[in-house]
């Protein structure tokens, strides 16, 4: 390879790194601004000049936030919904996906197509019928409208993702297990789940993010009871009234909501690409 070609390649790599670095800084700026604003005093927030370094650093904004609202209770309510969503996604959705991927029963493909067709149905179409149903059951202002659908494998995307992954697993293991007398439930629990950590971790991360950040469903079903608010509803309630500036409180709660998402993503990021990639091995 000539010197000029090496220089051109090095220049190209350097240009790519520069573009990626600029993009990373641009993507991180909102997060840095959020953290900075959460540590500013009110008089510094109303200044139009953008300054990322708070002066002085107002750590007591977080203390005042907990005095202003019951963040601990809202965190508990949010985790209740997230836990139900995780159980439904990892246990129930994976069991349904195993049935579509590894059990040959009459009408399997047609039922799977019908399941996928529900993904094309906008959520706003079923919003009013769902609310009327839960209202007539007397379950509005309870966690049941948010927990039961998530617990009962309501997300067809998760089922599709895991079904594609399961179809890529070696079928010889399933046949050998059946010869040894293992049931389908045992194959799912002892063979499929241990071999499917990439897709399970991917689904767990997606589920946590969507359930943690969900605002519309709690707003519809829980807004009437302040003690059942989630963190998303608490953040919405921090909007100032009568000229009150509460941006620092909003940013402080936003930081607290971002931290668990970042931790979960950091712990499972290596599984995301594997789960999405391996899910397309077999059709």
C-alpha positions as CSV (number, residue, x, y, z in Angstrom):
1,X,0.0,0.0,0.0
2,X,1.5,3.3,-1.0
3,X,2.0,6.2,1.4
4,X,-0.6,8.3,-0.3
5,X,-3.2,5.6,0.1
6,X,-2.4,5.2,3.8
7,X,-2.6,9.0,4.3
8,X,-6.0,9.1,2.5
9,X,-7.3,6.2,4.6
10,X,-6.0,7.9,7.8
11,X,-7.6,11.1,6.7
12,X,-10.9,9.4,6.0
13,X,-10.9,7.7,9.4
14,X,-10.1,11.0,11.1
15,X,-13.0,12.7,9.3
16,X,-15.3,9.9,10.4
17,X,-14.2,10.2,14.0
18,X,-14.6,14.0,13.8
19,X,-18.2,13.7,12.5
20,X,-19.1,11.0,15.1
21,X,-17.6,13.1,17.9
22,X,-19.5,16.2,16.8
23,X,-22.7,14.1,16.6
24,X,-22.1,12.7,20.1
25,X,-21.6,16.1,21.6
26,X,-24.8,17.3,19.9
27,X,-26.7,14.3,21.3
28,X,-25.3,14.8,24.8
29,X,-25.9,18.5,25.0
30,X,-29.6,18.2,26.1
31,X,-28.6,15.8,28.8
32,X,-25.8,18.2,30.0
33,X,-28.2,21.1,29.9
34,X,-30.7,19.2,32.0
35,X,-28.2,18.3,34.7
36,X,-26.9,21.9,34.7
37,X,-30.3,23.4,35.0
38,X,-31.2,21.1,37.8
39,X,-28.4,22.6,39.8
40,X,-29.1,26.3,39.1
41,X,-30.9,28.8,41.2
42,X,-34.0,30.5,40.0
43,X,-32.3,33.8,39.2
44,X,-29.7,31.9,37.0
45,X,-32.4,30.0,35.1
46,X,-34.3,33.1,33.9
47,X,-31.1,34.5,32.3
48,X,-31.2,34.0,28.5
49,X,-27.5,33.3,28.2
50,X,-26.7,29.6,28.0
51,X,-24.3,28.5,30.6
52,X,-23.6,24.8,31.4
53,X,-21.7,25.5,34.6
54,X,-24.1,26.4,37.4
55,X,-22.8,29.2,39.6
56,X,-23.5,28.6,42.5
57,X,-24.3,24.9,42.5
58,X,-27.7,24.5,44.1
59,X,-27.7,20.9,45.4
60,X,-30.6,21.8,47.7
61,X,-32.9,21.8,44.6
62,X,-33.1,18.0,45.0
63,X,-33.9,18.3,48.7
64,X,-36.7,20.9,48.0
65,X,-38.0,18.6,45.2
66,X,-38.6,15.8,47.8
67,X,-40.2,18.3,50.1
68,X,-42.5,19.6,47.3
69,X,-43.8,16.2,46.3
70,X,-43.7,12.5,47.3
71,X,-41.1,11.3,44.9
72,X,-40.5,8.0,46.8
73,X,-44.2,7.1,46.4
74,X,-44.2,8.0,42.7
75,X,-41.1,5.9,42.2
76,X,-42.8,2.9,43.9
77,X,-45.9,3.3,41.8
78,X,-43.8,3.5,38.6
79,X,-41.8,0.4,39.6
80,X,-45.0,-1.5,40.2
81,X,-46.1,-0.9,36.6
82,X,-42.6,-1.6,35.3
83,X,-42.4,-4.9,37.2
84,X,-45.7,-6.1,35.7
85,X,-44.5,-5.1,32.3
86,X,-41.3,-7.0,32.7
87,X,-43.1,-10.2,33.9
88,X,-45.5,-10.0,31.0
89,X,-42.7,-9.4,28.4
90,X,-40.2,-11.9,29.6
91,X,-42.4,-14.7,30.9
92,X,-45.7,-14.5,29.0
93,X,-44.5,-13.1,25.7
94,X,-41.7,-15.6,25.5
95,X,-44.1,-18.5,26.2
96,X,-46.4,-17.3,23.4
97,X,-43.4,-16.8,21.1
98,X,-42.2,-20.4,21.9
99,X,-45.7,-21.7,20.9
100,X,-45.5,-19.9,17.5
101,X,-41.9,-20.8,16.9
102,X,-41.6,-24.4,18.1
103,X,-45.0,-26.0,18.3
104,X,-46.8,-27.0,15.1
105,X,-50.5,-26.7,15.6
106,X,-53.4,-26.0,13.2
107,X,-53.8,-22.4,12.1
108,X,-50.5,-21.3,13.7
109,X,-49.3,-19.2,10.8
110,X,-52.7,-17.5,10.4
111,X,-52.9,-16.7,14.1
112,X,-49.4,-15.3,13.9
113,X,-50.3,-13.1,11.0
114,X,-53.4,-11.8,12.8
115,X,-51.2,-11.1,15.8
116,X,-48.8,-9.0,13.7
117,X,-51.7,-7.2,12.1
118,X,-52.6,-5.7,15.5
119,X,-49.3,-3.8,15.3
120,X,-50.8,-1.7,12.5
121,X,-53.7,-0.6,14.7
122,X,-53.0,2.9,16.1
123,X,-53.3,3.1,19.9
124,X,-55.7,6.1,19.7
125,X,-58.3,3.9,18.0
126,X,-58.6,1.6,21.1
127,X,-58.1,4.4,23.6
128,X,-61.8,5.2,24.2
129,X,-63.1,1.6,24.1
130,X,-60.5,0.6,26.6
131,X,-61.3,3.4,28.9
132,X,-65.1,2.7,28.8
133,X,-64.4,-1.0,29.5
134,X,-62.2,-0.3,32.6
135,X,-64.6,2.4,33.8
136,X,-67.6,0.1,33.7
137,X,-65.5,-2.5,35.6
138,X,-64.9,0.2,38.2
139,X,-61.1,0.0,37.9
140,X,-60.3,3.6,36.8
141,X,-57.9,5.3,39.3
142,X,-56.4,1.9,40.1
143,X,-53.2,0.2,38.7
144,X,-55.2,-2.7,37.1
145,X,-55.7,-1.0,33.7
146,X,-51.9,-0.5,33.5
147,X,-50.8,-3.8,35.0
148,X,-53.2,-6.4,33.5
149,X,-52.6,-5.6,29.8
150,X,-48.9,-5.5,30.3
151,X,-48.9,-8.7,32.3
152,X,-50.9,-10.6,29.6
153,X,-48.4,-10.2,26.7
154,X,-50.1,-7.2,25.1
155,X,-47.1,-6.3,22.9
156,X,-47.0,-8.2,19.6
157,X,-43.6,-6.7,18.8
158,X,-42.0,-8.6,21.7
159,X,-43.6,-11.8,20.6
160,X,-42.4,-11.3,17.0
161,X,-38.9,-10.5,18.1
162,X,-38.6,-13.6,20.4
163,X,-40.3,-15.9,17.9
164,X,-37.8,-15.0,15.2
165,X,-34.9,-15.7,17.7
166,X,-36.4,-19.0,18.8
167,X,-36.7,-20.2,15.2
168,X,-32.9,-19.7,14.9
169,X,-32.2,-22.1,17.8
170,X,-31.1,-25.7,16.9
171,X,-34.1,-27.9,16.7
172,X,-32.1,-31.1,17.4
173,X,-32.0,-30.0,21.1
174,X,-35.8,-29.8,21.2
175,X,-36.2,-33.3,19.5
176,X,-33.7,-34.8,21.9
177,X,-35.5,-33.3,24.9
178,X,-38.9,-34.7,23.6
179,X,-37.4,-38.1,23.2
180,X,-36.2,-38.0,26.8
181,X,-39.8,-37.2,27.8
182,X,-39.5,-33.5,28.4
183,X,-42.7,-31.5,27.9
184,X,-42.9,-28.3,25.8
185,X,-43.1,-26.3,29.0
186,X,-39.9,-27.9,30.3
187,X,-38.2,-27.3,26.9
188,X,-39.2,-23.6,27.1
189,X,-37.9,-23.3,30.7
190,X,-34.8,-25.4,30.6
191,X,-33.5,-25.0,27.0
192,X,-35.0,-22.1,25.2
193,X,-34.8,-19.4,27.9
194,X,-31.2,-20.1,28.9
195,X,-30.1,-20.0,25.3
196,X,-32.1,-16.8,24.6
197,X,-30.4,-14.2,26.9
198,X,-29.6,-11.7,24.1
199,X,-33.2,-11.4,22.9
200,X,-34.6,-11.5,26.5
201,X,-32.2,-8.8,27.6
202,X,-33.2,-6.7,24.6
203,X,-36.9,-7.1,25.3
204,X,-36.3,-6.3,29.0
205,X,-34.5,-3.0,28.1
206,X,-37.2,-2.0,25.7
207,X,-39.9,-2.9,28.2
208,X,-38.3,-1.0,31.0
209,X,-37.8,2.1,28.9
210,X,-41.4,2.2,27.5
211,X,-43.0,1.4,30.9
212,X,-40.8,3.8,32.8
213,X,-41.4,6.7,30.5
214,X,-45.1,6.1,29.8
215,X,-47.1,9.2,30.4
216,X,-50.3,8.8,28.4
217,X,-51.7,5.7,30.2
218,X,-51.1,6.9,33.7
219,X,-52.6,10.3,32.7
220,X,-55.8,8.6,31.6
221,X,-56.3,6.1,34.4
222,X,-54.5,7.5,37.4
223,X,-54.8,11.3,37.2
224,X,-57.8,11.3,39.5
225,X,-55.8,9.9,42.5
226,X,-52.7,11.9,43.4
227,X,-51.4,9.1,45.6
228,X,-51.2,6.8,42.6
229,X,-49.2,9.1,40.4
230,X,-46.2,7.9,38.6
231,X,-43.0,9.8,38.1
232,X,-44.1,11.0,34.7
233,X,-47.3,12.4,36.2
234,X,-45.3,14.0,38.9
235,X,-43.0,15.6,36.4
236,X,-46.1,17.0,34.5
237,X,-47.5,18.4,37.8
238,X,-44.3,20.4,38.4
239,X,-45.4,23.0,35.8
240,X,-45.4,26.4,37.3
241,X,-48.5,28.3,38.1
242,X,-49.1,32.1,38.3
243,X,-45.6,32.9,37.1
244,X,-43.8,30.5,39.4
245,X,-40.5,29.2,37.9
246,X,-40.2,25.5,38.5
247,X,-37.8,24.6,35.7
248,X,-35.1,23.6,38.2
249,X,-37.5,21.2,39.9
250,X,-38.5,19.7,36.6
251,X,-34.9,19.2,35.5
252,X,-34.0,17.7,38.9
253,X,-36.8,15.1,38.6
254,X,-35.9,14.5,34.9
255,X,-32.3,13.7,36.0
256,X,-33.7,11.2,38.6
257,X,-35.8,9.6,35.9
258,X,-32.9,9.4,33.5
259,X,-30.5,7.7,35.8
260,X,-32.3,4.3,36.0
261,X,-32.7,4.2,32.2
262,X,-29.0,4.9,31.7
263,X,-28.1,2.2,34.2
264,X,-30.3,-0.4,32.6
265,X,-29.1,0.5,29.1
266,X,-25.4,0.4,30.2
267,X,-25.8,-3.1,31.8
268,X,-27.6,-4.6,28.8
269,X,-26.4,-2.7,25.8
270,X,-24.1,-5.5,24.5
271,X,-27.2,-7.7,24.2
272,X,-29.3,-5.3,22.1
273,X,-27.4,-5.7,18.8
274,X,-27.2,-9.5,19.4
275,X,-30.9,-9.8,20.1
276,X,-32.0,-7.8,17.1
277,X,-29.5,-9.3,14.8
278,X,-30.0,-13.0,15.7
279,X,-33.8,-12.5,15.6
280,X,-33.5,-12.4,11.8
281,X,-31.6,-15.6,11.3
282,X,-34.6,-17.6,10.3
283,X,-37.9,-16.4,8.8
